[in-house]
Amino acid sequence: MKNTIATLIAGLFASAAFAQAPAPAPAPAAAPATPPAKADVKEAKADAKADVKETKADAKHAKKAAHKDATVAAAK
């Protein structure tokens, strides 16, 4: 019983101290994001197109290599 009363009193003091603490300062407003420049957008699109072309070329090469390997294996 004594522990319960001591806990309640300690909680009362803690809540009173918390209630008297000053409010935290508000966070500063975030700066508005600037849109990317048109040149950056065009460059990003060009890079994406180049990546797609490269990926397609790699897939085509892999397909030819797989066909060649299958043909050689069938010949043996």
N, C-alpha and C positions, 0 to 999 in steps of 0.2 A: 504494500500500500504506500509506503514511504517513497519507493522508487517511482510509482505512478504519479504521485503528487509532485515530486522533484522534476520529472519529465514535463509535466504540464506547466509548471512555473518557468522552466527553462524555455519552453516553446513560447510562452507569453512574452518573455523578455526578447527573444529572437525576433518575433513578429513585430514587436514595438520598435526595435532598432531598424528593421527592414522598412517599416512604414515611414520612418523619419528620414531615410536616405534620400538625397536629391535625385530627381529623375535623370536618367542618362540623356546626354545631348543627342538631338536628332541627327541622323546620318545625312551628310551632304547629298544634294541631288546629283544624280549621275549625269555626266555630260552626254548630250545626244550623240548617237553614233552617226558618223558621216558616211554617206553612201560611197561605195567604191567608184573610182573614176572609170569612165567609159573605156579607156585604154586598158585598164586592168581587167575589165570584164571581157574585152575582146581577146586579150592574151590568154586568159583562163579558158575561154572557149576553144581557142586554137590549140592549146595544150591538151585539152580533152579530146579533140578530134584526132590529134597526132597519136595519143594513147590508144584510141579505139582502132586506128589504122594499124598500129604496131601489134596490138593484140590479135587482130584478125589475121595479119601476116604470120604471126607465130602459130596460130591455130592451123592455118593452111599448111605451113611447113611441117607441123607435127602430124597432121593427117597424111601428108605425102610420105613422111618417114614411116609411119605405122603401116601404110599400104605396101611400101617397099619391103618392110620387114616381113609382112605376112606373105608376100609373093616369094621371097627368098626361103622362108620356112616351108611353104607349100612345095617348092621346087626340090627341096631336100627330101 
